[in-house]
Amino acid sequence: MTFPSLHPTATTPDTTLFREAFRDHPAGLAVITATGADGPVGLTASSVSSVSADPPALMFSLSGATTAPVLAAADTVVVHLMDSEQIDVVHAFATPGADRFTEETDWVILPTGEPLLLNTVWALRCAVTDRVAVGASQVLIATVLDIRSAASAGDPLVYHDRTFHRLGQHSRIP
């Protein structure tokens, strides 16, 4: 059985069409932090997803030449699930070369050594259990060790078509 091409000009999947497809697919945002040899590191990621509820586990992918290798080598990380109230933090951790761990970021080092961003909706401290190389990226699978929750949450924040979007009552479909 043969399947028709989903895109009339494509005969094989290519990077451009793949990127276009995922630009049209909204994703939640997280900031992933760890401690490296030179101190705390972190980046904004849209690839975090749940893998298992029992035991609690998640996965995410990393790519890049500076922060990603440090995170990929870490034994433990903190995955901060972000909302629209933390858009400035999301921007800072998404901007190469930006100062990320500043006084305005409002963060602390946990007794276990990882940087924790305060005032995030959810913070999941995780032990990295598996690393899989895929092309120029690394996929990390991590078991959740500890979960912290803020008292209240703002509107959900998603990344769609290279921009950040706030979800709210206006975006609900009855």
C-alpha positions as CSV (number, residue, x, y, z in Angstrom):
1,M,0.0,0.0,0.0
2,T,1.3,3.4,-0.9
3,F,0.4,6.6,0.9
4,P,0.0,9.9,-1.0
5,S,2.4,12.7,-0.2
6,L,1.0,15.1,2.5
7,H,2.7,18.0,0.8
8,P,2.4,18.3,-3.0
9,T,6.0,19.4,-3.5
10,A,7.7,17.0,-1.1
11,T,8.9,13.5,-2.1
12,T,10.9,13.0,1.1
13,P,10.8,14.7,4.5
14,D,13.1,17.7,4.6
15,T,14.2,20.0,7.4
16,T,12.3,23.0,6.2
17,L,8.9,21.2,6.0
18,F,9.6,19.6,9.4
19,R,10.3,22.9,11.0
20,E,7.2,24.4,9.4
21,A,5.1,21.6,10.7
22,F,6.3,22.1,14.3
23,R,5.9,25.9,14.0
24,D,2.2,25.1,13.6
25,H,2.1,22.8,16.6
26,P,1.9,24.7,19.9
27,A,3.9,23.6,22.8
28,G,4.1,24.4,26.5
29,L,7.2,26.2,27.8
30,A,9.7,25.2,30.5
31,V,13.0,26.4,31.8
32,I,15.5,23.7,32.5
33,T,18.3,24.4,35.0
34,A,21.3,22.5,36.3
35,T,24.7,23.2,37.8
36,G,27.8,22.8,35.7
37,A,31.5,23.1,36.5
38,D,31.3,26.9,36.0
39,G,28.0,27.4,37.9
40,P,24.3,27.4,37.1
41,V,23.1,27.0,33.5
42,G,19.6,27.0,32.0
43,L,17.6,27.3,28.9
44,T,14.0,27.6,27.7
45,A,12.6,24.5,26.1
46,S,9.4,23.6,24.3
47,S,10.1,19.9,24.1
48,V,9.2,18.8,27.6
49,S,6.6,16.0,27.8
50,S,5.3,13.5,30.4
51,V,6.5,9.9,29.9
52,S,5.0,8.1,32.9
53,A,2.9,8.9,35.9
54,D,4.1,5.8,37.9
55,P,6.9,6.3,38.4
56,P,6.8,10.1,37.5
57,A,9.1,10.6,34.5
58,L,9.5,13.2,31.7
59,M,11.6,13.8,28.7
60,F,13.0,16.7,26.8
61,S,15.4,17.4,24.0
62,L,18.4,19.7,23.9
63,S,20.5,21.2,21.1
64,G,23.1,23.9,20.9
65,A,26.8,24.4,21.6
66,T,27.0,26.2,25.0
67,T,24.2,25.4,27.6
68,A,22.8,22.2,26.1
69,P,26.0,20.1,26.6
70,V,26.2,21.2,30.2
71,L,22.6,20.2,30.8
72,A,23.0,17.0,28.9
73,A,25.9,16.0,31.1
74,A,24.1,16.8,34.4
75,D,23.0,14.0,36.7
76,T,20.1,16.1,38.0
77,V,18.1,19.0,36.5
78,V,15.1,21.1,37.6
79,V,12.4,21.4,35.0
80,H,10.3,24.6,35.7
81,L,6.9,24.6,34.0
82,M,6.3,28.3,33.1
83,D,3.2,30.4,32.8
84,S,2.5,33.8,31.3
85,E,3.5,35.6,34.6
86,Q,7.1,34.4,34.0
87,I,7.5,35.7,30.4
88,D,10.5,37.8,31.2
89,V,12.3,34.7,32.7
90,V,11.3,32.7,29.6
91,H,12.7,35.4,27.3
92,A,16.0,35.6,29.3
93,F,16.6,31.9,29.2
94,A,15.7,31.8,25.5
95,T,18.1,34.5,24.5
96,P,21.7,33.4,23.8
97,G,24.2,35.4,25.9
98,A,21.5,36.9,28.2
99,D,22.1,37.2,31.9
100,R,20.0,34.4,33.3
101,F,20.8,34.1,36.9
102,T,20.3,37.6,38.2
103,E,18.8,39.1,41.3
104,E,15.7,39.9,39.2
105,T,15.3,36.3,38.2
106,D,14.7,35.4,41.9
107,W,16.5,32.0,42.3
108,V,18.3,30.0,44.9
109,I,20.6,27.0,44.9
110,L,18.8,23.9,46.4
111,P,20.6,21.9,49.2
112,T,21.0,19.2,46.5
113,G,23.0,21.7,44.3
114,E,20.6,22.6,41.5
115,P,19.4,26.1,40.7
116,L,15.7,26.6,41.5
117,L,13.7,29.5,40.0
118,L,11.3,30.8,42.6
119,N,7.8,31.8,41.8
120,T,7.3,29.3,38.9
121,V,4.1,27.3,38.7
122,W,5.8,24.0,39.0
123,A,9.4,22.9,39.6
124,L,10.3,19.2,39.1
125,R,13.7,18.1,40.3
126,C,14.7,15.2,38.3
127,A,17.5,12.5,38.0
128,V,18.5,12.0,34.4
129,T,18.3,8.3,33.7
130,D,18.8,8.0,29.9
131,R,20.4,10.0,27.1
132,V,19.8,9.3,23.5
133,A,21.6,11.1,20.7
134,V,19.3,12.0,17.8
135,G,21.0,13.9,15.0
136,A,22.5,17.0,16.5
137,S,20.2,16.8,19.6
138,Q,20.2,14.9,22.8
139,V,16.9,13.4,24.2
140,L,17.0,13.1,28.0
141,I,14.7,11.0,30.0
142,A,14.4,11.8,33.7
143,T,12.7,10.4,36.8
144,V,11.1,13.0,39.0
145,L,12.5,13.2,42.5
146,D,10.7,16.1,44.0
147,I,7.8,18.4,42.9
148,R,7.3,22.0,44.1
149,S,4.3,24.1,43.3
150,A,3.7,27.8,43.6
151,A,0.6,29.1,45.4
152,S,-1.1,30.3,42.3
153,A,-0.7,30.1,38.6
154,G,-1.1,32.6,35.8
155,D,-2.4,31.8,32.4
156,P,-0.7,29.0,30.5
157,L,2.1,30.0,28.2
158,V,2.7,28.3,24.8
159,Y,5.1,28.7,21.9
160,H,3.5,28.7,18.5
161,D,4.9,29.9,15.1
162,R,8.1,31.3,16.8
163,T,6.1,33.5,19.3
164,F,4.9,33.2,22.8
165,H,1.1,33.1,23.4
166,R,-1.0,33.4,26.6
167,L,-3.9,31.0,26.8
168,G,-7.0,32.1,28.8
169,Q,-10.7,32.1,28.9
170,H,-10.8,33.7,25.5
171,S,-9.1,30.7,24.0
172,R,-11.4,28.0,25.5
173,I,-13.5,26.0,23.1
174,P,-16.9,25.0,24.6
